């Protein structure tokens, strides 16, 4: 894990009483535990790979990543700087500029028995009519923000045995119904059976409430209906004894609450809302400082701010969604009233401990925040593999 150290004295904040809880040190390594020469009859090609959340998930599901692509230069440098991907091809390119012929050599070299494609293209409103026009016209007329066209084009050209398309939960909002119907019809016409999986990372061992939608498609069809959850709430664990309890953030980030990991960006005490943040209890947000919560001399009005304003982690619960580009007072914050450190946000996303990120502090936050949590990616890729 990249450590960003500075010659500044760490902000000394009061410790939060965790009631004698003995934190576990959870996490895993990828560059040593999953050797780069992983051989597998099933192999994957990644698009919109970012820092590699789905790519790591693919490796952990025992599908070797033979190629990754992203438009962000720092993300490609991150992938290239990790031993687990040293034998992968890394493309710093816009998907609009590549086609199936660009992958002939890498596929011929690796000779996969089964090929899958993984990626999370940004999805603006989707028109099936726009997709099925001639290829040259389609490329000319596409909304440049809508990379889902390009992702489906590559799938159409490469004809993998299966593919995974990840997107934000809001794609399933009623206002997007027609777009989802259009996307579903195109996948069907490409010759794939598919399932729409609405997943919460929390249910797959990620210490974070993070909801995502996966379109998982197979030419063969499905013998398994849904990915097997590994974790659940108290009631679910009673009903299904094979489930583990949802993860606690302290078990994943406690080891980084050490001055050696200090970052100058974490300091809040001198900021506009630094004092207010220190008064917010762990697990709460700004509403704790309102009349609605019975706070004396209220400082804010409930429902007048975004939910994540002054939002603070509770060490014995799961985290809220880690953002890619949070505002200066957007949480989650550490329960000791500081901003989270790079290794902490990476751990809450379940990136490996020995994974190396490249770029500025801002770039790394964006890479991590935009990623699919690798443990969630593993569960989804594993489900795809079992159905091809």
N, C-alpha and C positions, 0 to 999 in steps of 0.2 A: 504494500500500500504506500503510495507516495506521501511523504511527510513534508509539510510546509512549515518550516521553522523560522522564527524571527527573533531579533535581538531586542525584544521588548518584554517587560515584565507582565506575566499573565494577570488578568483581572481576577482578584480574589473574591469569590462570591460565597455566600453562606451555603453550607451543605444542607441537602434535604434529607430528612430522616426517612430511611426506607424500612424502618421498623425491623431491623435485624435481618433483612433479606440478604442471603448470600448469593451474589450474582454469579451466573455461569458465564463462561467465556465461549460464546458460540461463534461460529464462522467456519470457514474452510479455505483451503488453498487450491489454486487451479494450475499455476505454472509448474508446480512440482507434483501434485497429485494426479493431474490429468496430462500425461505426456503429449507433447506436440505431434508425435508420430502415431497418434491414435489411428488404428486401422479399423475400418468398419465397412460392411457391405452397403450400409446406408450412409449417404453423404448429403451435405446441404450447401446451398448457395444463399448468402444473405444479401438483402437489399435494404437500404435505409438502416444500416447496421448500427450507426451511432457509436457509442462506446462499447457495444458488444453484448448487451443484455441477452438478446435472443441467441446470439452466437455462442455465448458461454452455456446457455441452456441447452443448445444443440449438442455441444461436446459432452455435457453431463448426461444427456440422454443417449450418448454413444453414437452420435452421428457426426462424423468429421466434417468440419467447415472447410470447404476447398476454396471458397472465394467470398469476399465481403465487399460491399460498395457503400459509400456515403459521400455526400456533397461537402461535408464539413471536414476541413483539412486536419484539425486537431483530433477529431474522432478516428480518422484513418491512422494518424500517428500513434494514438493510444492502442489500437488493434495491433499495429506493427511492432509495438514495444513490449508485447507480452509473448512469452515463450510458447504458450499454448497454441498460438496462431502463427508460429514461425514458418510453417510449411503451407500456409494459406496465401492466396493471392489477394492483395488489397488494392481496391480501385478508388482513387479520389476522383469521382466523376458524377455528373448528373445522369440519372437513369435514362433520360431522354436521348442520351448520346451513345447508348450501348444497345446491342442486339444479340441474338443467339450466336452469331458467328464469332463474337468476342469471347465466347466460353467454350468453343470447340476444343482448344488445346488443353485447357485445365480439366475438362471432363474426360478427354481421351487419356490424359496422363494418369488420372486417378481411377478410372474405370469403375464407377459406382454400380452396384447391382440395382440399387434403388436411389433415386434422386429426389430430394425435396427442396422447396424454395421457402424461405422464411423472411418476413419483413413486416414493417408497420408503416405503410405509406400514408402521408397526410391525406385526409379525405374531405374535400369540399362536396357540395351537392353533386350527385352522380347521375348522368343520363345514359341509359343503355343505347339510345339512338346515337348519341355522340360516339360511343365506343365502336359500334358496328359499321360506321362509315369507312371508306377506304383508308388504308394505313397512312398515306402521305397527308390526306386531308385531316385525319384525326390528329396527327402531330401538329399540324398548322393551327387547328382551331381549338385545341385544348386550353382550358384555363391553366396557366402555368403553375398555379398553386395545387392543382389536383393531380397528384402523382399516382393516384389509384389507377388511372388509365394506363400509365406506363407500366405499372406492376403487372396488370392483367395482360398487357401486350407481351411482356417478357415470358410470362407463364404460357401464353398461347404459342410462342415461338419455341421455347425449350421443352414443353410438354413433360414436366416432371411427374413423378408418380403421385405426388401430393404436395400441398402447399398450405402455408399458414399466413393469414392476414390479420394483423393486430390493429386495434383502433381504440379510441377513447369511448367511455360508456355512453356519452351523449349521442353517439351515432344511432342508438336505439330509441332516442326520444321520438315521440309521435310526429314531430315536425319533420323528421328525416325518414318517415315511413316509405315514401316513394323511392328515395335514394337507396334504401336497403333492399326494397323489392327489385329495383333495377339491377343492383349489384348481384343479388341472388340469381336473377334470371341469366345474367352473363356467365356466372360461374357454372350454372347448369348447362348452358349452351356450349361451354368449353369442354364439356364431357366429364365433369366431376360431380360426385356426390359430396355434400358438405353439411356441416353442423355449425350453428352459431352458439358459441359458448360464452356466457356472461360469467366472468370470474372475478373474485376478490382475492388479491394476493395473500391476504390474511389466512385464507383457507389452504394455502400451499406452503406454509412455513416461513412466510415473509413477515417480519415484525412491523407491518404497515398496512393500513386500510387503503387499498388502492384498487379501484374497480376498472376493469378493462373488458373489451369484447374481442373475441377471436373467431374469425371465419376459418374453419379447418376443413380442408377439402382433400378427397382421395378419389383416384380413378377406380379403385377396387370397391369402395363402399365401406360401411362401418359394421364391425362385429361387436364393438364396445360403444355404448351410448354416450358416455361422458368421462372426462378425466377424473381419476379417483382423488378426492380430497384427502389431505394428510392431517389437517388440523381443524378444530372446531371450538365452539363456545362450550360452556359448562354443560348445558343440556345436551348438545350434540355428542359430547364425549361420553355422557351417561348412556345414551341410546346406542352409540357405536363405540365400543371400547377400543377399537383399533386406531381411533383418532387421538392425536396429541392435543393438548390445550394450545390455544393461540399464543404466539410468541410475545414476550415482554421486551421492550426496547433496551432495558438495562442489561439484559443478557448479551446483547449484540454490541453495545457501545461503551460499556463500563470501562474497559481497558484503555479507552482513549481519553478518559477524564483525568488526564495527567499533564502537567506543565510541559512535558517534552513535545506534546502535540499542539501547543498553543499557536493560534493564528491571529494576527492583528485584526482581522475582519470580525472576529467573534465579540469584540468589546461593544457593550451596549450602554454602560453606565453613564457615559457623557452625552448620549443621544437624546433626541427630543422626547422620547417616551421611555427612556431608560429606567427612571424611577417608577413609572407606572408598571412596566414589565415586572419589576422586582416584587410588586405587590400582588401580581396574579398568581394564584395557587397552581401547583402542578396539575396538569390535565384540564385546565380552564383557559378561557380567552378573555378579551376585554370586558365581556358581559359581567364578569366577576366584580368589576369596578363600577357597576351601574346601580341605580335605584331598584331596578328589577331584581337584582341579586341581594338587595338589602345593604348595599355598601354605603357607609356614612360619607357624606359629602361627595356624592357621585361625580365621577370624572368624565363619564361617557353616557350616551343614551343607547339602550339596547336596540338592536336591529338597524342601527345607523351606520354600521361598519361591516366590512367583509368578515365572515366567520373566522378567517385565519389571522385577523389582526390581534397581535399579542398572544397568539395561541402557543401554549406551553405543553411540552411532553409530560406525561406522568410515567415515571420509571417502570412501574409495574403493569403498564398497559401497552397496547400497540400504538405506533405512531400514526399520525394523519399523513396524507399524501405529501411526499417530498416534491417540491416545485422546482422547475428548471430555471426560472427567472423570478425569484421572489422579490417583492418590494422590501425596502429597508426594515419594515416592522411587520412583515408577514412571516408567520410561523410555518412549521413548528420550531420553537426555541427549546434549548436545553432547560431542564427543570431548575438549574442553578442560575437562570436569567442571563444566559449568553447565547449567541448564535451557535449553531452546530458547526463542527469542524468537518473538513473534507473526509477523513476516514470514518466519521460518524454517519454522514449522509450516504456514503458508499455502503457502509454496513447495513443501514436501514433499508437499502435497496437490495441487500444480499449479494453485493459484489464480493469476490474473493478477497481475503486479507492481503494476498501477495499480488494483487492486480495493480498495474501501474497506469496512471492517467497522465496525459500530456496536455499542456496548455496553461493558460492563466487561471487564477482562482475562479474567475467568472466563467471561463470556458469549461472548466471541469465541473462546476455546479450544473451548468446547462447539460453537459454530456450525461451526468449521473441522473439528473431530474427527468430527462427525456427518455431514459432507458426503460425497457421492460425488466423488472426484477428477475435476475437469472434463475432463481428457484421457481418462479412462476413460469418463466420460459421453458425450463426443464420439463415441468408438468405438461405443458401444452405440446411441446415437441414430442415427448414420450407418447402422448395420446395419439398424435398423428402417425408416428412410426408403427404403433400397434395396429393401425388400420390401413396400412398400405401393403 
